[in-house]
């Protein structure tokens, strides 16, 4: 059933079944969720290359592709097809919100040609690498030479003299923010507690004196340390608790973010270190307080940075952190006005030497490999890096998808190999594993372990195009563009076989506020995606589809822009093509906005079902967090409806059916406790089913306005009957 693509272009894809397995609802949802949990613990190396926010799981998209490839009566073939027989050879797949690129990578591995759009340049930067990964040399000679040259200059600044032992290599430097009390004028350190680390297995903890910083090893149960300097320190009683800072002198309490009308960049004090001892075969880790020699060494690094910048200019970005359109005022409220402010002098010295060396690499692919490693390395080499006390390792910046202010940041020795989370050699090793995986991929086997992938072998594109026409003409297998999907120019009507996407979830996360941190450094490296290769431009914070507030005006803008994108998707989708997207949100306002868009898009929902969208809970999870996405499967049904046409209404019977279907899924999935289908997930699915039933029409006895239908859903086992 081949279709004309337009302008003489021809698709050789045979098309999807008239009715698919996923539309029948017969895919193994619980088993897919168990696989998702495993993937959350062991993500594909390709998706660990660089942090992207709220990335969906590869197993989720692969399950969708499998369910689309099979007919309703082929459920027994699901896992055979999932594990290697999915054939999208000749299909053209579009993702208008590609984010970290998971949908495109999974579709491409199944033989499809892919087209992706995203308004964020860091998203396209990451996805370009993922799609081209098979063409990289994981260990080019230039990398070894460059690393040796730069590390030689930085290594001396990560040494310490240990009394009675001698010089040792430092793994971690511990810093603490200092503050002057506005009430009494006393200067003090902002510690959440006086514990450096602990080991539950050994039953010990490492603590320090609040006065002189001397480090002691104590039983984990001990609550106080008495130092030789005469100070008694209650280990758990720091000056910071739940976002409030208490002056130890006058006991005045202020908010952590209360820094006056013109906040200044924090001042930090180096107070402790974790150093390495032993042989290469058996390395041991120890703590010590930082002494005057350590302070002097840090000062020497800062002076060297000043000399380098005085003669050669600054490599670290001087661009200001954008202030307009933000949903989160951090890190601005803490006195950071430029991205370079988030690094100390020794970190900036390392990044300057490394960045300049990378820009001097001539071969483009080698330079890009080093640049993406540099970019990923930033979040473990800045002053917003925390320490996971029980694990004795770094917790990177953006671990909770926000600018979480750290009053006790940890600086890592960036050139250790093997030891140390996020060191540059270790990030390079991670990239090498990703390239190796891309060339010989494996799949998580539902029976356990992994097995070699049987997906269609094809030669990867030597370079991902920036325009869709080479893909449509069969000259390239992938294209991505840094632009909004509100105008899919270059894609003719009826040319796309499948649209597979994960649109922004209303106001859940403002991606570009976070990604601009990376973009500023990409611009210094000369690898920023056009048009953001202009270093005066910041990420599209104001134009990003995610809301910064829920005012009527903001909601209307979100709805109208999403409507334009869905209308463009309707235009470019083939008559027998399919659109699949995932969505979840707690707010009824978000669901009403989506329902308005969907009902006027000319697309008809043929199925809605739950799939687990996340692995195990992370730092950003809490009790009410939705873990399961609602998956919408849509086909073309009619022309696009104007936004000023009739209201969106839902039949009462559809509301009751949505409640019953969501409850049935909840009852069935609750039988396997570990997959975690909870009440927030049930409510999310119920609202999705209601939204899928909406259409334009007039309110009547049997038809209720969409917003009322959504409002009738209740969070914990809601009842609709009384609302009618």
C-alpha positions as semicolon CSV with decimal commas, in nm:
position;residue;x (nm);y (nm);z (nm)
1;X;0,000;0,000;0,000
2;X;0,279;0,240;-0,097
3;X;0,189;0,609;-0,095
4;X;0,309;0,908;-0,288
5;X;0,524;1,129;-0,071
6;X;0,487;1,434;-0,291
7;X;0,705;1,610;-0,546
8;X;0,797;1,277;-0,703
9;X;0,919;1,115;-0,382
10;X;0,805;0,758;-0,308
11;X;0,782;0,566;0,018
12;X;0,842;0,191;-0,008
13;X;0,692;0,112;0,333
14;X;0,406;-0,137;0,310
15;X;0,209;0,037;0,584
16;X;0,077;-0,067;0,924
17;X;-0,206;-0,319;0,970
18;X;-0,553;-0,169;0,939
19;X;-0,595;-0,259;1,304
20;X;-0,288;-0,312;1,521
21;X;-0,206;-0,513;1,830
22;X;-0,150;-0,199;2,037
23;X;-0,492;-0,066;1,935
24;X;-0,649;-0,391;2,052
25;X;-0,490;-0,337;2,395
26;X;-0,341;-0,689;2,393
27;X;0,025;-0,598;2,437
28;X;0,185;-0,739;2,759
29;X;0,171;-0,418;2,964
30;X;0,287;-0,567;3,294
31;X;0,585;-0,748;3,139
32;X;0,684;-0,429;2,953
33;X;0,673;-0,244;3,286
34;X;0,905;-0,501;3,445
35;X;1,143;-0,446;3,156
36;X;1,116;-0,069;3,208
37;X;1,218;-0,108;3,573
38;X;1,522;-0,308;3,467
39;X;1,609;-0,049;3,205
40;X;1,588;0,222;3,470
41;X;1,866;0,041;3,656
42;X;2,069;-0,035;3,342
43;X;1,995;0,216;3,068
44;X;2,130;0,166;2,719
45;X;2,487;0,304;2,704
46;X;2,377;0,526;2,415
47;X;2,126;0,707;2,637
48;X;2,386;0,759;2,912
49;X;2,614;0,962;2,687
50;X;2,471;1,296;2,799
51;X;2,205;1,401;3,046
52;X;1,869;1,497;2,902
53;X;1,573;1,584;3,117
54;X;1,272;1,352;3,150
55;X;1,401;1,114;2,884
56;X;1,155;0,836;2,807
57;X;1,269;0,475;2,813
58;X;1,385;0,293;2,503
59;X;1,178;-0,011;2,604
60;X;0,863;0,203;2,601
61;X;0,915;0,323;2,244
62;X;1,026;-0,019;2,126
63;X;0,713;-0,176;2,275
64;X;0,500;0,080;2,090
65;X;0,677;0,007;1,760
66;X;0,628;-0,366;1,815
67;X;0,260;-0,322;1,894
68;X;0,213;-0,117;1,578
69;X;0,382;-0,378;1,359
70;X;0,150;-0,662;1,457
71;X;-0,216;-0,734;1,400
72;X;-0,470;-0,786;1,683
73;X;-0,439;-1,165;1,669
74;X;-0,058;-1,181;1,679
75;X;-0,006;-1,127;2,052
76;X;0,196;-1,450;2,081
77;X;0,459;-1,301;1,847
78;X;0,512;-0,986;2,055
79;X;0,841;-1,076;2,222
80;X;0,995;-1,238;1,914
81;X;0,923;-0,920;1,721
82;X;1,032;-0,695;2,009
83;X;1,366;-0,873;2,036
84;X;1,465;-0,825;1,677
85;X;1,210;-0,871;1,404
86;X;1,045;-0,528;1,404
87;X;1,056;-0,414;1,042
88;X;1,008;-0,049;0,962
89;X;1,227;-0,073;0,652
90;X;1,127;0,208;0,418
91;X;0,906;0,387;0,673
92;X;0,952;0,756;0,748
93;X;0,912;0,837;1,117
94;X;0,876;1,192;1,253
95;X;0,919;1,319;1,608
96;X;0,823;1,688;1,638
97;X;0,940;1,699;2,004
98;X;1,242;1,472;1,988
99;X;1,414;1,582;2,313
100;X;1,692;1,333;2,384
101;X;1,617;1,141;2,065
102;X;1,508;0,805;2,209
103;X;1,213;0,768;1,970
104;X;1,432;0,834;1,665
105;X;1,710;0,600;1,776
106;X;1,466;0,315;1,842
107;X;1,281;0,370;1,511
108;X;1,610;0,394;1,323
109;X;1,732;0,068;1,473
110;X;1,418;-0,093;1,328
111;X;1,508;0,020;0,978
112;X;1,308;0,344;0,953
113;X;1,433;0,674;0,818
114;X;1,378;0,941;1,081
115;X;1,310;1,314;1,096
116;X;1,330;1,506;1,422
117;X;1,259;1,859;1,536
118;X;1,323;2,028;1,867
119;X;1,335;2,393;1,958
120;X;1,620;2,331;2,201
121;X;1,976;2,325;2,055
122;X;2,113;2,100;2,328
123;X;1,849;1,837;2,242
124;X;1,957;1,839;1,877
125;X;2,326;1,833;1,981
126;X;2,272;1,516;2,185
127;X;2,047;1,344;1,932
128;X;2,285;1,413;1,643
129;X;2,557;1,224;1,826
130;X;2,326;0,933;1,910
131;X;2,218;0,893;1,547
132;X;2,575;0,914;1,416
133;X;2,735;0,705;1,694
134;X;2,825;0,408;1,473
135;X;3,051;0,631;1,265
136;X;3,276;0,731;1,557
137;X;3,608;0,581;1,657
138;X;3,567;0,523;2,033
139;X;3,940;0,572;2,102
140;X;4,104;0,795;1,841
141;X;4,478;0,859;1,907
142;X;4,421;1,235;1,936
143;X;4,213;1,179;2,251
144;X;4,497;1,003;2,431
145;X;4,744;1,273;2,332
146;X;4,513;1,558;2,432
147;X;4,428;1,404;2,768
148;X;4,791;1,343;2,854
149;X;4,883;1,702;2,769
150;X;4,605;1,869;2,970
151;X;4,612;1,634;3,270
152;X;4,985;1,693;3,308
153;X;4,918;2,061;3,371
154;X;4,623;2,007;3,606
155;X;4,738;1,705;3,812
156;X;4,980;1,901;4,037
157;X;4,687;2,109;4,168
158;X;4,513;1,797;4,300
159;X;4,780;1,684;4,545
160;X;4,794;1,717;4,922
161;X;5,053;1,660;5,191
162;X;4,930;1,413;5,455
163;X;5,106;1,444;5,794
164;X;5,325;1,144;5,865
165;X;5,258;0,992;5,520
166;X;5,366;1,235;5,252
167;X;5,217;1,362;4,923
168;X;4,898;1,198;4,802
169;X;4,648;1,243;4,518
170;X;4,318;1,408;4,611
171;X;3,991;1,250;4,495
172;X;3,745;1,506;4,636
173;X;3,782;1,858;4,776
174;X;3,505;1,961;5,019
175;X;3,394;2,324;5,020
176;X;3,139;2,508;5,232
177;X;2,952;2,831;5,170
178;X;3,024;3,113;5,415
179;X;2,776;3,381;5,514
180;X;2,777;3,699;5,722
181;X;2,479;3,732;5,955
182;X;2,272;4,040;5,870
183;X;2,162;4,068;6,234
184;X;2,489;4,045;6,429
185;X;2,760;4,061;6,163
186;X;2,914;3,724;6,254
187;X;3,065;3,514;5,976
188;X;2,982;3,142;5,974
189;X;2,973;2,832;5,755
190;X;2,648;2,688;5,623
191;X;2,666;2,315;5,701
192;X;2,355;2,093;5,690
193;X;2,540;1,869;5,941
194;X;2,896;1,779;6,033
195;X;2,919;1,440;5,868
196;X;3,140;1,388;5,562
197;X;3,038;1,032;5,480
198;X;2,920;0,708;5,635
199;X;2,917;0,334;5,573
200;X;2,615;0,137;5,693
201;X;2,794;-0,185;5,606
202;X;3,088;-0,105;5,835
203;X;2,882;0,090;6,088
204;X;3,114;0,390;6,079
205;X;3,099;0,757;5,986
206;X;3,350;1,028;5,913
207;X;3,274;1,357;6,087
208;X;3,452;1,685;6,145
209;X;3,485;1,948;6,414
210;X;3,269;2,256;6,350
211;X;3,552;2,476;6,478
212;X;3,882;2,344;6,337
213;X;3,752;2,089;6,079
214;X;3,964;1,804;6,216
215;X;3,823;1,478;6,072
216;X;3,740;1,178;6,293
217;X;3,620;0,825;6,225
218;X;3,344;0,725;6,467
219;X;3,075;0,459;6,513
220;X;2,770;0,541;6,305
221;X;2,554;0,559;6,616
222;X;2,763;0,830;6,787
223;X;2,587;1,167;6,792
224;X;2,863;1,399;6,914
225;X;3,233;1,443;6,847
226;X;3,472;1,599;7,102
227;X;3,774;1,744;6,927
228;X;4,125;1,794;7,060
229;X;4,073;2,168;7,014
230;X;3,818;2,156;7,297
231;X;3,503;2,187;7,080
232;X;3,203;1,958;7,118
233;X;3,009;1,916;6,791
234;X;2,658;1,773;6,767
235;X;2,694;1,590;6,436
236;X;2,337;1,632;6,310
237;X;2,293;1,994;6,419
238;X;2,421;2,208;6,134
239;X;2,335;2,569;6,058
240;X;2,107;2,473;5,766
241;X;1,778;2,288;5,803
242;X;1,491;2,265;5,553
243;X;1,597;2,572;5,361
244;X;1,648;2,789;5,669
245;X;1,985;2,916;5,791
246;X;2,051;2,990;6,158
247;X;2,338;3,208;6,275
248;X;2,531;3,011;6,543
249;X;2,608;3,334;6,730
250;X;2,278;3,525;6,764
251;X;2,043;3,239;6,653
252;X;1,880;3,464;6,392
253;X;1,702;3,256;6,124
254;X;1,682;3,350;5,755
255;X;1,581;3,174;5,436
256;X;1,865;3,021;5,235
257;X;1,759;3,230;4,935
258;X;1,731;3,553;5,136
259;X;2,034;3,745;5,014
260;X;1,898;4,097;4,983
261;X;1,801;4,299;4,679
262;X;2,139;4,258;4,508
263;X;2,260;3,906;4,595
264;X;2,629;3,838;4,553
265;X;2,795;3,517;4,440
266;X;2,858;3,289;4,740
267;X;3,199;3,270;4,902
268;X;3,332;2,922;4,973
269;X;3,594;2,786;5,209
270;X;3,794;2,467;5,143
271;X;3,770;2,267;5,468
272;X;3,833;1,895;5,395
273;X;3,964;1,649;5,138
274;X;3,933;1,284;5,046
275;X;4,266;1,143;4,926
276;X;4,390;0,815;4,783
277;X;4,646;0,578;4,930
278;X;4,780;0,232;4,853
279;X;4,883;0,071;4,527
280;X;4,717;0,064;4,183
281;X;4,587;-0,286;4,265
282;X;4,441;-0,184;4,602
283;X;4,351;0,181;4,645
284;X;4,211;0,303;4,977
285;X;4,031;0,631;5,045
286;X;4,082;0,854;5,349
287;X;3,965;1,193;5,477
288;X;4,166;1,482;5,616
289;X;4,107;1,845;5,694
290;X;4,234;2,094;5,439
291;X;4,537;2,288;5,564
292;X;4,718;2,607;5,468
293;X;4,922;2,427;5,203
294;X;4,603;2,314;5,031
295;X;4,473;2,671;5,034
296;X;4,798;2,797;4,883
297;X;4,785;2,535;4,607
298;X;4,433;2,641;4,518
299;X;4,547;3,003;4,505
300;X;4,825;2,910;4,263
301;X;4,567;2,750;4,029
302;X;4,357;3,068;4,041
303;X;4,658;3,285;3,960
304;X;4,748;3,064;3,664
305;X;4,393;3,102;3,534
306;X;4,422;3,480;3,566
307;X;4,748;3,477;3,369
308;X;4,598;3,262;3,093
309;X;4,288;3,479;3,063
310;X;4,492;3,799;3,073
311;X;4,697;3,695;2,773
312;X;4,450;3,482;2,575
313;X;4,108;3,597;2,686
314;X;3,841;3,396;2,862
315;X;3,731;3,059;2,732
316;X;3,469;3,015;3,005
317;X;3,145;3,183;2,896
318;X;3,085;3,537;3,021
319;X;2,728;3,537;2,890
320;X;2,471;3,628;3,152
321;X;2,220;3,378;3,284
322;X;1,885;3,476;3,127
323;X;1,638;3,642;3,363
324;X;1,325;3,674;3,146
325;X;1,069;3,396;3,113
326;X;1,206;3,176;3,391
327;X;0,988;2,949;3,602
328;X;1,267;2,901;3,858
329;X;1,465;3,202;3,985
330;X;1,753;2,984;4,093
331;X;2,049;3,021;4,062
332;X;1,996;3,397;4,021
333;X;1,856;3,447;4,371
334;X;2,175;3,296;4,512
335;X;2,396;3,558;4,348
336;X;2,498;3,378;4,028
337;X;2,466;3,608;3,727
338;X;2,694;3,431;3,476
339;X;2,745;3,062;3,410
340;X;3,115;3,085;3,489
341;X;3,015;3,191;3,842
342;X;2,905;2,831;3,905
343;X;3,269;2,713;3,900
344;X;3,565;2,779;4,129
345;X;3,899;2,898;3,996
346;X;4,063;2,554;3,978
347;X;3,764;2,410;3,793
348;X;3,774;2,700;3,546
349;X;4,146;2,644;3,491
350;X;4,083;2,280;3,405
351;X;3,791;2,359;3,174
352;X;3,981;2,641;3,004
353;X;4,285;2,426;2,927
354;X;4,069;2,133;2,816
355;X;3,828;2,345;2,611
356;X;4,105;2,525;2,425
357;X;4,273;2,194;2,349
358;X;3,947;2,057;2,208
359;X;3,889;2,357;1,982
360;X;4,235;2,292;1,837
361;X;4,142;1,941;1,718
362;X;4,108;1,954;1,338
363;X;3,905;1,643;1,255
364;X;3,534;1,738;1,306
365;X;3,415;1,403;1,438
366;X;3,699;1,375;1,688
367;X;3,630;1,731;1,802
368;X;3,260;1,651;1,843
369;X;3,336;1,338;2,046
370;X;3,554;1,539;2,283
371;X;3,298;1,820;2,297
372;X;3,011;1,599;2,404
373;X;3,235;1,445;2,671
374;X;3,327;1,797;2,788
375;X;2,959;1,892;2,803
376;X;2,857;1,587;3,006
377;X;3,158;1,644;3,234
378;X;3,036;1,992;3,335
379;X;2,775;1,877;3,587
380;X;3,029;1,687;3,796
381;X;3,288;1,959;3,781
382;X;3,107;2,264;3,918
383;X;3,004;2,414;4,252
384;X;2,649;2,277;4,222
385;X;2,784;1,924;4,260
386;X;2,683;1,756;4,586
387;X;2,812;1,450;4,770
388;X;2,608;1,133;4,826
389;X;2,728;1,063;5,179
390;X;2,627;0,696;5,199
391;X;2,766;0,612;4,854
392;X;3,079;0,827;4,886
393;X;3,044;0,962;4,536
394;X;2,931;1,279;4,361
395;X;2,569;1,368;4,295
396;X;2,581;1,567;3,969
397;X;2,418;1,901;3,904
398;X;2,062;1,856;3,766
399;X;2,018;1,523;3,946
400;X;1,672;1,651;4,040
401;X;1,616;1,846;3,714
402;X;1,663;2,188;3,871
403;X;1,925;2,433;3,997
404;X;1,939;2,291;4,349
405;X;2,159;2,521;4,554
406;X;2,442;2,334;4,727
407;X;2,593;2,494;5,036
408;X;2,858;2,223;5,069
409;X;2,974;2,153;4,713
410;X;3,236;1,893;4,626
411;X;3,513;1,942;4,371
412;X;3,645;1,631;4,199
413;X;3,992;1,565;4,067
414;X;3,888;1,572;3,698
415;X;4,167;1,353;3,561
416;X;4,138;1,033;3,763
417;X;4,075;0,726;3,552
418;X;3,844;0,460;3,692
419;X;3,787;0,629;4,027
420;X;3,562;0,931;4,062
421;X;3,216;0,985;3,916
422;X;3,219;1,211;3,611
423;X;3,593;1,262;3,567
424;X;3,686;1,342;3,208
425;X;3,857;1,006;3,138
426;X;3,556;0,825;3,285
427;X;3,314;1,023;3,069
428;X;3,524;0,937;2,764
429;X;3,501;0,573;2,867
430;X;3,125;0,606;2,884
431;X;3,120;0,746;2,529
432;X;3,339;0,461;2,410
433;X;3,090;0,210;2,551
434;X;2,807;0,395;2,375
435;X;2,982;0,379;2,037
436;X;3,058;0,009;2,086
437;X;2,695;-0,053;2,181
438;X;2,567;0,136;1,875
439;X;2,778;-0,088;1,650
440;X;2,671;-0,412;1,822
441;X;2,351;-0,340;2,017
442;X;2,189;-0,575;2,266
443;X;1,837;-0,589;2,407
444;X;1,707;-0,654;2,757
445;X;1,558;-1,003;2,747
446;X;1,229;-1,032;2,940
447;X;1,357;-1,369;3,064
448;X;1,665;-1,202;3,210
449;X;2,000;-1,071;3,093
450;X;2,062;-0,923;2,751
451;X;2,081;-1,074;2,406
452;X;2,234;-0,949;2,080
453;X;1,992;-0,740;1,881
454;X;1,851;-0,884;1,559
455;X;1,731;-0,548;1,436
456;X;1,781;-0,464;1,073
457;X;2,143;-0,402;0,995
458;X;2,192;-0,088;0,794
459;X;2,472;0,152;0,728
460;X;2,433;0,458;0,950
461;X;2,421;0,796;0,785
462;X;2,770;0,939;0,751
463;X;2,617;1,264;0,869
464;X;2,270;1,351;0,994
465;X;2,109;1,605;0,764
466;X;1,975;1,937;0,891
467;X;1,689;1,933;0,639
468;X;1,414;1,673;0,580
469;X;1,432;1,655;0,200
470;X;1,735;1,418;0,181
471;X;1,544;1,172;0,403
472;X;1,228;1,206;0,196
473;X;1,434;1,153;-0,122
474;X;1,602;0,843;0,019
475;X;1,945;1,011;0,023
476;X;1,984;1,013;0,402
477;X;1,848;0,805;0,685
478;X;1,814;1,083;0,939
479;X;1,761;1,456;0,968
480;X;1,715;1,681;1,269
481;X;1,652;2,053;1,293
482;X;1,668;2,305;1,576
483;X;1,334;2,473;1,527
484;X;0,971;2,470;1,635
485;X;0,737;2,216;1,477
486;X;0,468;2,480;1,439
487;X;0,575;2,497;1,075
488;X;0,704;2,170;0,930
489;X;0,823;2,339;0,615
490;X;1,003;2,107;0,379
491;X;0,777;1,811;0,460
492;X;0,505;1,770;0,194
493;X;0,146;1,677;0,274
494;X;0,086;1,308;0,339
495;X;0,450;1,204;0,348
496;X;0,499;1,060;0,699
497;X;0,417;0,700;0,792
498;X;0,443;0,736;1,168
499;X;0,465;1,024;1,414
500;X;0,605;0,899;1,745
501;X;0,655;1,164;2,010
502;X;0,653;1,274;2,372
503;X;0,528;1,637;2,385
504;X;0,612;1,878;2,670
505;X;0,397;1,800;2,970
506;X;0,242;2,145;3,014
507;X;0,451;2,295;3,298
508;X;0,629;1,988;3,437
509;X;0,975;2,100;3,331
510;X;1,123;2,402;3,156
511;X;1,394;2,226;2,958
512;X;1,563;2,532;2,814
513;X;1,622;2,694;3,154
514;X;1,849;2,399;3,233
515;X;1,992;2,334;2,886
516;X;2,116;2,694;2,851
517;X;2,387;2,603;3,104
518;X;2,530;2,357;2,850
519;X;2,465;2,582;2,550
520;X;2,688;2,861;2,683
521;X;2,981;2,618;2,688
522;X;2,887;2,468;2,348
523;X;2,919;2,820;2,209
524;X;3,267;2,854;2,359
525;X;3,362;2,518;2,207
526;X;3,224;2,618;1,867
527;X;2,987;2,320;1,847
528;X;2,650;2,482;1,922
529;X;2,372;2,388;1,680
530;X;2,273;2,668;1,436
531;X;2,137;2,930;1,480
532;X;2,264;2,913;1,839
533;X;2,625;2,913;1,723
534;X;2,585;3,289;1,780
535;X;2,724;3,326;2,133
536;X;2,492;3,619;2,211
537;X;2,187;3,391;2,190
538;X;2,056;3,196;2,485
539;X;1,838;2,887;2,476
540;X;1,473;2,950;2,378
541;X;1,341;2,987;2,733
542;X;1,060;3,223;2,634
543;X;0,966;3,027;2,319
544;X;0,980;2,686;2,483
545;X;0,636;2,524;2,493
546;X;0,656;2,452;2,867
547;X;0,458;2,698;3,081
548;X;0,614;2,912;3,352
549;X;0,275;2,986;3,512
550;X;-0,089;2,879;3,482
551;X;-0,254;3,210;3,403
552;X;-0,537;3,197;3,148
553;X;-0,315;3,378;2,897
554;X;-0,027;3,131;2,936
555;X;-0,259;2,832;2,907
556;X;-0,414;2,981;2,592
557;X;-0,069;3,031;2,436
558;X;0,030;2,671;2,520
559;X;-0,294;2,539;2,374
560;X;-0,272;2,747;2,055
561;X;0,090;2,655;1,987
562;X;0,030;2,286;2,055
563;X;-0,274;2,307;1,825
564;X;-0,058;2,442;1,541
565;X;0,187;2,157;1,587
566;X;-0,085;1,891;1,589
567;X;-0,240;2,049;1,280
568;X;0,097;2,029;1,104
569;X;0,123;1,665;1,213
570;X;-0,220;1,603;1,060
571;X;-0,106;1,767;0,736
572;X;0,214;1,567;0,690
573;X;0,075;1,232;0,807
574;X;-0,028;0,986;0,537
575;X;-0,396;0,902;0,515
576;X;-0,324;0,555;0,656
577;X;-0,045;0,680;0,884
578;X;-0,050;0,666;1,265
579;X;0,037;0,919;1,535
580;X;0,136;0,793;1,880
581;X;0,220;1,016;2,173
582;X;0,267;0,977;2,549
583;X;0,142;1,216;2,816
584;X;0,092;1,252;3,187
585;X;0,009;1,537;3,423
586;X;-0,157;1,592;3,761
587;X;-0,337;1,913;3,666
588;X;-0,691;1,910;3,519
589;X;-0,597;2,234;3,338
590;X;-0,324;2,049;3,149
591;X;-0,563;1,774;3,045
592;X;-0,826;2,025;2,930
593;X;-0,567;2,202;2,714
594;X;-0,461;1,872;2,556
595;X;-0,822;1,769;2,504
596;X;-0,903;2,095;2,322
597;X;-0,606;2,041;2,092
598;X;-0,677;1,676;2,020
599;X;-1,047;1,723;1,946
600;X;-0,971;1,993;1,686
601;X;-0,670;1,821;1,529
602;X;-0,855;1,603;1,277
603;X;-0,712;1,298;1,453
604;X;-0,919;1,024;1,613
605;X;-0,793;0,828;1,913
606;X;-0,821;0,459;1,839
607;X;-0,663;0,347;2,166
608;X;-0,540;0,475;2,501
609;X;-0,343;0,248;2,732
610;X;-0,089;0,274;3,013
611;X;0,284;0,211;2,978
612;X;0,543;0,267;3,247
613;X;0,744;0,572;3,141
614;X;1,015;0,572;3,410
615;X;1,243;0,326;3,581
616;X;1,289;0,327;3,958
617;X;1,217;0,655;4,137
618;X;1,496;0,909;4,143
619;X;1,571;1,215;4,356
620;X;1,291;1,407;4,179
621;X;1,026;1,149;4,272
622;X;0,781;1,168;4,561
623;X;0,472;0,982;4,680
624;X;0,233;1,143;4,431
625;X;0,464;1,117;4,130
626;X;0,304;0,971;3,816
627;X;0,523;0,690;3,684
628;X;0,298;0,561;3,407
629;X;0,231;0,747;3,084
630;X;-0,096;0,740;2,898
631;X;-0,019;0,628;2,541
632;X;-0,250;0,775;2,276
633;X;-0,278;0,600;1,938
634;X;-0,440;0,822;1,672
635;X;-0,535;0,800;1,305
636;X;-0,659;1,059;1,058
637;X;-1,035;1,095;1,063
638;X;-1,145;1,441;0,945
639;X;-1,028;1,788;0,863
640;X;-0,880;2,017;1,127
641;X;-1,144;2,204;1,329
642;X;-1,107;2,582;1,382
643;X;-1,036;2,680;1,742
644;X;-1,348;2,901;1,760
645;X;-1,587;2,619;1,660
646;X;-1,817;2,442;1,907
647;X;-1,713;2,347;2,259
648;X;-1,536;2,020;2,330
649;X;-1,784;1,781;2,485
650;X;-1,769;1,428;2,622
651;X;-2,056;1,176;2,643
652;X;-2,156;1,080;2,997
653;X;-2,124;0,718;2,902
654;X;-1,761;0,777;2,794
655;X;-1,685;0,925;3,137
656;X;-1,825;0,617;3,309
657;X;-1,638;0,388;3,073
658;X;-1,314;0,577;3,137
659;X;-1,357;0,529;3,509
660;X;-1,430;0,158;3,466
661;X;-1,141;0,095;3,224
662;X;-0,889;0,280;3,442
663;X;-1,009;0,088;3,748
664;X;-0,982;-0,241;3,557
665;X;-0,625;-0,164;3,454
666;X;-0,543;-0,066;3,813
667;X;-0,687;-0,389;3,949
668;X;-0,502;-0,602;3,697
669;X;-0,167;-0,424;3,725
670;X;-0,185;-0,415;4,106
671;X;-0,136;-0,793;4,102
672;X;0,232;-0,730;4,030
673;X;0,324;-0,493;4,309
674;X;0,676;-0,414;4,198
675;X;0,563;-0,243;3,876
676;X;0,404;0,028;4,088
677;X;0,074;0,120;3,922
678;X;-0,070;0,346;4,192
679;X;-0,366;0,577;4,232
680;X;-0,196;0,879;4,064
681;X;-0,138;0,655;3,761
682;X;-0,499;0,536;3,763
683;X;-0,625;0,894;3,776
684;X;-0,388;0,994;3,495
685;X;-0,519;0,712;3,275
686;X;-0,882;0,795;3,357
687;X;-0,834;1,154;3,245
688;X;-0,655;1,040;2,929
689;X;-0,947;0,815;2,838
690;X;-1,190;1,103;2,890
691;X;-0,979;1,338;2,676
692;X;-0,965;1,076;2,400
693;X;-1,346;1,069;2,392
694;X;-1,390;1,443;2,339
695;X;-1,522;1,603;2,020
696;X;-1,668;1,934;1,906
697;X;-2,038;1,974;1,976
698;X;-2,308;2,134;2,186
699;X;-2,368;2,062;2,553
700;X;-2,682;1,854;2,616
701;X;-2,825;1,609;2,861
702;X;-2,594;1,336;2,737
703;X;-2,291;1,555;2,657
704;X;-2,086;1,739;2,917
705;X;-1,816;2,005;2,855
706;X;-1,464;1,860;2,867
707;X;-1,352;2,076;3,157
708;X;-1,646;1,955;3,368
709;X;-1,576;1,594;3,272
710;X;-1,215;1,628;3,384
711;X;-1,318;1,812;3,700
712;X;-1,543;1,520;3,801
713;X;-1,243;1,290;3,833
714;X;-1,116;1,265;4,188
715;X;-0,768;1,181;4,299
716;X;-0,838;0,890;4,531
717;X;-1,110;0,671;4,388
718;X;-1,337;0,950;4,262
719;X;-1,708;0,897;4,196
720;X;-1,879;1,059;3,899
721;X;-2,238;0,962;3,970
722;X;-2,303;1,240;4,220
723;X;-2,170;1,501;3,978
724;X;-2,421;1,421;3,708
